[in-house]
Amino acid sequence: MPEPIPTQEAVLASRSRRIAAMLYELLLLIGVVGGGVLLPWIVVGVVRHVTPPGWLLWVHLFAVLALYFIWHWRRRGATLAMKTWKLRILSADGHPPSWGQCWLRFLLAWFSVGTGVGILWSWFDPDGLFLHDRLAKTRIVQWDWKVG
């Protein structure tokens, strides 16, 4: 396991920077969902003349988004949007997040971000963390990707 990043070197990212990265992520997700979910079902529909049931489409969407976020958070420390905004996800102890933390963060973010409660929470959290980060014991820090 990589050495933890000393807490004095890990600067928590500002709320506005994290929200900006989330908004940029929404733009990038158009490509992820288009290529990973819609395109395969269009091909299946055209070739096989089959329309999937709605629940299967939702399961597929959930699986594609889980793969995208969890793989990037665990293996690279950030999604493309996070890298663009010079952000990285770390566990509270400074290590890269575990698979369990990534899964928990992903699942909690559906409610936290989807309802806006998690963003509202950050105004009252002592460290300004979003609710899903607080519960998953993760932090979003500023990160110079040229160095690390």
C-alpha atoms as an extended CHARMM CRD file, in Angstrom:
* protein
*
       148  EXT
         1         1  MET       CA              0.0000000000        0.0000000000        0.0000000000  PROA      1               0.0000000000
         2         2  PRO       CA              1.3460000000        3.4720000000       -0.8270000000  PROA      2               0.0000000000
         3         3  GLU       CA              2.5360000000        5.6970000000        1.9520000000  PROA      3               0.0000000000
         4         4  PRO       CA             -0.1490000000        7.9940000000        3.3390000000  PROA      4               0.0000000000
         5         5  ILE       CA              0.0260000000       11.6470000000        2.4720000000  PROA      5               0.0000000000
         6         6  PRO       CA              0.8260000000       13.6780000000        5.5850000000  PROA      6               0.0000000000
         7         7  THR       CA             -2.2770000000       15.5770000000        6.6330000000  PROA      7               0.0000000000
         8         8  GLN       CA             -0.4270000000       18.8880000000        6.6660000000  PROA      8               0.0000000000
         9         9  GLU       CA              0.2930000000       18.4130000000        2.9230000000  PROA      9               0.0000000000
        10        10  ALA       CA             -3.2530000000       17.3520000000        2.0020000000  PROA      10              0.0000000000
        11        11  VAL       CA             -5.2950000000       20.5320000000        1.6460000000  PROA      11              0.0000000000
        12        12  LEU       CA             -9.0420000000       19.9720000000        1.5740000000  PROA      12              0.0000000000
        13        13  ALA       CA            -10.5260000000       21.2850000000       -1.6480000000  PROA      13              0.0000000000
        14        14  SER       CA            -12.9270000000       24.1760000000       -1.4100000000  PROA      14              0.0000000000
        15        15  ARG       CA            -16.6580000000       23.5820000000       -1.6920000000  PROA      15              0.0000000000
        16        16  SER       CA            -16.8780000000       25.7120000000       -4.8430000000  PROA      16              0.0000000000
        17        17  ARG       CA            -14.0790000000       23.7450000000       -6.5270000000  PROA      17              0.0000000000
        18        18  ARG       CA            -15.7760000000       20.4290000000       -5.6780000000  PROA      18              0.0000000000
        19        19  ILE       CA            -19.1390000000       21.6720000000       -6.9870000000  PROA      19              0.0000000000
        20        20  ALA       CA            -17.4970000000       22.9440000000      -10.1820000000  PROA      20              0.0000000000
        21        21  ALA       CA            -15.8950000000       19.5260000000      -10.6810000000  PROA      21              0.0000000000
        22        22  MET       CA            -19.3010000000       17.8740000000      -10.1580000000  PROA      22              0.0000000000
        23        23  LEU       CA            -20.8970000000       20.1140000000      -12.7820000000  PROA      23              0.0000000000
        24        24  TYR       CA            -18.0950000000       19.3530000000      -15.2210000000  PROA      24              0.0000000000
        25        25  GLU       CA            -18.5360000000       15.6510000000      -14.4240000000  PROA      25              0.0000000000
        26        26  LEU       CA            -22.1510000000       15.9100000000      -15.5840000000  PROA      26              0.0000000000
        27        27  LEU       CA            -20.9370000000       16.9910000000      -19.0210000000  PROA      27              0.0000000000
        28        28  LEU       CA            -18.4550000000       14.1090000000      -19.2110000000  PROA      28              0.0000000000
        29        29  LEU       CA            -21.1300000000       11.6350000000      -18.1190000000  PROA      29              0.0000000000
        30        30  ILE       CA            -23.0290000000       12.3720000000      -21.3330000000  PROA      30              0.0000000000
        31        31  GLY       CA            -20.2680000000       10.4920000000      -23.1640000000  PROA      31              0.0000000000
        32        32  VAL       CA            -20.0160000000        7.7280000000      -20.5660000000  PROA      32              0.0000000000
        33        33  VAL       CA            -23.7640000000        7.0780000000      -20.5720000000  PROA      33              0.0000000000
        34        34  GLY       CA            -24.0370000000        7.5120000000      -24.3350000000  PROA      34              0.0000000000
        35        35  GLY       CA            -21.2240000000        5.0950000000      -25.1050000000  PROA      35              0.0000000000
        36        36  GLY       CA            -21.7100000000        2.6810000000      -22.2410000000  PROA      36              0.0000000000
        37        37  VAL       CA            -25.4950000000        2.4780000000      -21.9950000000  PROA      37              0.0000000000
        38        38  LEU       CA            -27.4060000000        3.9950000000      -24.8970000000  PROA      38              0.0000000000
        39        39  LEU       CA            -25.1960000000        2.8610000000      -27.7880000000  PROA      39              0.0000000000
        40        40  PRO       CA            -25.2680000000       -0.8510000000      -26.8350000000  PROA      40              0.0000000000
        41        41  TRP       CA            -29.0720000000       -0.7900000000      -26.4820000000  PROA      41              0.0000000000
        42        42  ILE       CA            -29.4880000000        1.0190000000      -29.7900000000  PROA      42              0.0000000000
        43        43  VAL       CA            -27.3520000000       -1.6480000000      -31.4700000000  PROA      43              0.0000000000
        44        44  VAL       CA            -29.3340000000       -4.4390000000      -29.7820000000  PROA      44              0.0000000000
        45        45  GLY       CA            -32.5820000000       -2.7750000000      -30.8290000000  PROA      45              0.0000000000
        46        46  VAL       CA            -31.5190000000       -2.3570000000      -34.4480000000  PROA      46              0.0000000000
        47        47  VAL       CA            -29.8940000000       -5.7860000000      -34.8660000000  PROA      47              0.0000000000
        48        48  ARG       CA            -32.2310000000       -7.9240000000      -32.7470000000  PROA      48              0.0000000000
        49        49  HSD       CA            -35.3710000000       -5.7660000000      -32.8590000000  PROA      49              0.0000000000
        50        50  VAL       CA            -35.6170000000       -6.0180000000      -29.0850000000  PROA      50              0.0000000000
        51        51  THR       CA            -36.5110000000       -3.3270000000      -26.5970000000  PROA      51              0.0000000000
        52        52  PRO       CA            -35.2270000000       -4.0350000000      -23.0830000000  PROA      52              0.0000000000
        53        53  PRO       CA            -37.5280000000       -3.7130000000      -20.1020000000  PROA      53              0.0000000000
        54        54  GLY       CA            -37.0970000000       -0.4470000000      -18.2350000000  PROA      54              0.0000000000
        55        55  TRP       CA            -35.6790000000       -2.0810000000      -15.1060000000  PROA      55              0.0000000000
        56        56  LEU       CA            -32.8580000000       -3.6760000000      -17.1240000000  PROA      56              0.0000000000
        57        57  LEU       CA            -31.8940000000       -0.3060000000      -18.5540000000  PROA      57              0.0000000000
        58        58  TRP       CA            -31.7080000000        1.1110000000      -15.0080000000  PROA      58              0.0000000000
        59        59  VAL       CA            -29.5450000000       -1.8020000000      -13.8350000000  PROA      59              0.0000000000
        60        60  HSD       CA            -27.2490000000       -1.3030000000      -16.8150000000  PROA      60              0.0000000000
        61        61  LEU       CA            -26.9950000000        2.4470000000      -16.1280000000  PROA      61              0.0000000000
        62        62  PHE       CA            -26.1920000000        1.8100000000      -12.4640000000  PROA      62              0.0000000000
        63        63  ALA       CA            -23.5130000000       -0.7530000000      -13.3960000000  PROA      63              0.0000000000
        64        64  VAL       CA            -21.8470000000        1.5350000000      -15.9510000000  PROA      64              0.0000000000
        65        65  LEU       CA            -21.7780000000        4.4880000000      -13.5390000000  PROA      65              0.0000000000
        66        66  ALA       CA            -20.4880000000        2.2830000000      -10.7090000000  PROA      66              0.0000000000
        67        67  LEU       CA            -17.7180000000        0.9350000000      -12.9260000000  PROA      67              0.0000000000
        68        68  TYR       CA            -16.7680000000        4.4330000000      -14.0920000000  PROA      68              0.0000000000
        69        69  PHE       CA            -16.6540000000        6.1140000000      -10.6910000000  PROA      69              0.0000000000
        70        70  ILE       CA            -15.3970000000        3.3040000000       -8.4910000000  PROA      70              0.0000000000
        71        71  TRP       CA            -12.6660000000        2.2130000000      -10.8820000000  PROA      71              0.0000000000
        72        72  HSD       CA            -11.3840000000        5.7780000000      -11.3210000000  PROA      72              0.0000000000
        73        73  TRP       CA            -11.5330000000        6.6250000000       -7.6230000000  PROA      73              0.0000000000
        74        74  ARG       CA             -9.7670000000        3.4330000000       -6.5750000000  PROA      74              0.0000000000
        75        75  ARG       CA             -7.2270000000        3.0040000000       -9.3660000000  PROA      75              0.0000000000
        76        76  ARG       CA             -6.4290000000        6.6090000000      -10.2900000000  PROA      76              0.0000000000
        77        77  GLY       CA             -7.6120000000        8.6090000000       -7.2960000000  PROA      77              0.0000000000
        78        78  ALA       CA             -9.8180000000       10.7990000000       -9.4730000000  PROA      78              0.0000000000
        79        79  THR       CA            -12.1550000000       10.9270000000      -12.4280000000  PROA      79              0.0000000000
        80        80  LEU       CA            -11.2140000000       13.0230000000      -15.4540000000  PROA      80              0.0000000000
        81        81  ALA       CA            -13.2780000000       15.9380000000      -14.1240000000  PROA      81              0.0000000000
        82        82  MET       CA            -11.4960000000       15.7360000000      -10.7730000000  PROA      82              0.0000000000
        83        83  LYS       CA             -8.0990000000       15.7140000000      -12.4940000000  PROA      83              0.0000000000
        84        84  THR       CA             -9.0940000000       18.7390000000      -14.5590000000  PROA      84              0.0000000000
        85        85  TRP       CA             -9.9490000000       20.6180000000      -11.3750000000  PROA      85              0.0000000000
        86        86  LYS       CA             -6.7870000000       19.2800000000       -9.6430000000  PROA      86              0.0000000000
        87        87  LEU       CA             -8.6730000000       17.2020000000       -7.1010000000  PROA      87              0.0000000000
        88        88  ARG       CA             -8.0410000000       13.7690000000       -5.6590000000  PROA      88              0.0000000000
        89        89  ILE       CA             -9.9490000000       11.4780000000       -3.3470000000  PROA      89              0.0000000000
        90        90  LEU       CA             -8.2050000000       10.1210000000       -0.2530000000  PROA      90              0.0000000000
        91        91  SER       CA             -9.3500000000        8.2400000000        2.7930000000  PROA      91              0.0000000000
        92        92  ALA       CA             -9.3620000000       10.1380000000        6.0840000000  PROA      92              0.0000000000
        93        93  ASP       CA             -5.9580000000        8.6300000000        6.9640000000  PROA      93              0.0000000000
        94        94  GLY       CA             -4.3310000000        9.9250000000        3.7640000000  PROA      94              0.0000000000
        95        95  HSD       CA             -4.2740000000        6.6170000000        1.8560000000  PROA      95              0.0000000000
        96        96  PRO       CA             -6.0750000000        5.9980000000       -1.4170000000  PROA      96              0.0000000000
        97        97  PRO       CA             -9.6460000000        4.9440000000       -0.6410000000  PROA      97              0.0000000000
        98        98  SER       CA            -10.3710000000        1.2320000000       -0.2820000000  PROA      98              0.0000000000
        99        99  TRP       CA            -12.7420000000       -0.6140000000       -2.6000000000  PROA      99              0.0000000000
       100       100  GLY       CA            -15.2800000000       -0.5910000000        0.2370000000  PROA      100             0.0000000000
       101       101  GLN       CA            -14.9850000000        3.1570000000        0.7240000000  PROA      101             0.0000000000
       102       102  CYS       CA            -15.3910000000        3.7240000000       -3.0230000000  PROA      102             0.0000000000
       103       103  TRP       CA            -18.5250000000        1.5570000000       -3.1270000000  PROA      103             0.0000000000
       104       104  LEU       CA            -19.9640000000        3.2260000000       -0.0320000000  PROA      104             0.0000000000
       105       105  ARG       CA            -19.2160000000        6.6900000000       -1.3960000000  PROA      105             0.0000000000
       106       106  PHE       CA            -20.8410000000        5.8090000000       -4.7350000000  PROA      106             0.0000000000
       107       107  LEU       CA            -23.9860000000        4.4120000000       -3.1270000000  PROA      107             0.0000000000
       108       108  LEU       CA            -24.3420000000        7.2940000000       -0.6670000000  PROA      108             0.0000000000
       109       109  ALA       CA            -23.7710000000        9.9030000000       -3.3850000000  PROA      109             0.0000000000
       110       110  TRP       CA            -26.9800000000        8.8560000000       -5.1500000000  PROA      110             0.0000000000
       111       111  PHE       CA            -28.9410000000       10.2290000000       -2.1970000000  PROA      111             0.0000000000
       112       112  SER       CA            -26.4740000000       12.8720000000       -1.0290000000  PROA      112             0.0000000000
       113       113  VAL       CA            -25.9510000000       14.6070000000       -4.3740000000  PROA      113             0.0000000000
       114       114  GLY       CA            -29.2150000000       13.5450000000       -5.9870000000  PROA      114             0.0000000000
       115       115  THR       CA            -31.3240000000       15.2570000000       -3.3370000000  PROA      115             0.0000000000
       116       116  GLY       CA            -28.9030000000       18.0860000000       -2.6050000000  PROA      116             0.0000000000
       117       117  VAL       CA            -28.8530000000       17.1220000000        1.0900000000  PROA      117             0.0000000000
       118       118  GLY       CA            -25.1630000000       16.2210000000        0.9310000000  PROA      118             0.0000000000
       119       119  ILE       CA            -24.2000000000       19.5670000000       -0.5160000000  PROA      119             0.0000000000
       120       120  LEU       CA            -26.3470000000       21.4130000000        2.0230000000  PROA      120             0.0000000000
       121       121  TRP       CA            -24.6950000000       19.2940000000        4.7310000000  PROA      121             0.0000000000
       122       122  SER       CA            -21.2880000000       20.7190000000        3.7580000000  PROA      122             0.0000000000
       123       123  TRP       CA            -22.3330000000       24.1600000000        5.0210000000  PROA      123             0.0000000000
       124       124  PHE       CA            -22.7030000000       22.7210000000        8.5320000000  PROA      124             0.0000000000
       125       125  ASP       CA            -19.9400000000       20.0930000000        8.5030000000  PROA      125             0.0000000000
       126       126  PRO       CA            -16.8950000000       21.1950000000       10.5450000000  PROA      126             0.0000000000
       127       127  ASP       CA            -14.5590000000       20.3830000000        7.6240000000  PROA      127             0.0000000000
       128       128  GLY       CA            -16.9900000000       21.3990000000        4.8750000000  PROA      128             0.0000000000
       129       129  LEU       CA            -17.2820000000       17.7830000000        3.6710000000  PROA      129             0.0000000000
       130       130  PHE       CA            -20.2080000000       16.5450000000        1.6350000000  PROA      130             0.0000000000
       131       131  LEU       CA            -22.3730000000       14.0220000000        3.4910000000  PROA      131             0.0000000000
       132       132  HSD       CA            -21.2470000000       11.0470000000        1.3780000000  PROA      132             0.0000000000
       133       133  ASP       CA            -17.5850000000       11.8950000000        2.0600000000  PROA      133             0.0000000000
       134       134  ARG       CA            -18.2170000000       12.2470000000        5.7850000000  PROA      134             0.0000000000
       135       135  LEU       CA            -19.9810000000        8.8630000000        5.9720000000  PROA      135             0.0000000000
       136       136  ALA       CA            -17.5130000000        7.0340000000        3.6900000000  PROA      136             0.0000000000
       137       137  LYS       CA            -14.5470000000        8.5590000000        5.5640000000  PROA      137             0.0000000000
       138       138  THR       CA            -13.1010000000       10.0830000000        2.4070000000  PROA      138             0.0000000000
       139       139  ARG       CA            -11.7770000000       13.5380000000        1.5980000000  PROA      139             0.0000000000
       140       140  ILE       CA            -11.3860000000       15.4920000000       -1.6320000000  PROA      140             0.0000000000
       141       141  VAL       CA             -8.0650000000       17.3020000000       -1.5920000000  PROA      141             0.0000000000
       142       142  GLN       CA             -6.3180000000       19.6900000000       -3.9330000000  PROA      142             0.0000000000
       143       143  TRP       CA             -3.7030000000       17.8020000000       -5.9190000000  PROA      143             0.0000000000
       144       144  ASP       CA             -1.0130000000       18.7890000000       -8.4000000000  PROA      144             0.0000000000
       145       145  TRP       CA             -1.1700000000       15.9460000000      -10.9220000000  PROA      145             0.0000000000
       146       146  LYS       CA              2.1680000000       16.9800000000      -12.4410000000  PROA      146             0.0000000000
       147       147  VAL       CA              3.8960000000       16.0680000000       -9.1660000000  PROA      147             0.0000000000
       148       148  GLY       CA              1.8820000000       13.0810000000       -7.9970000000  PROA      148             0.0000000000
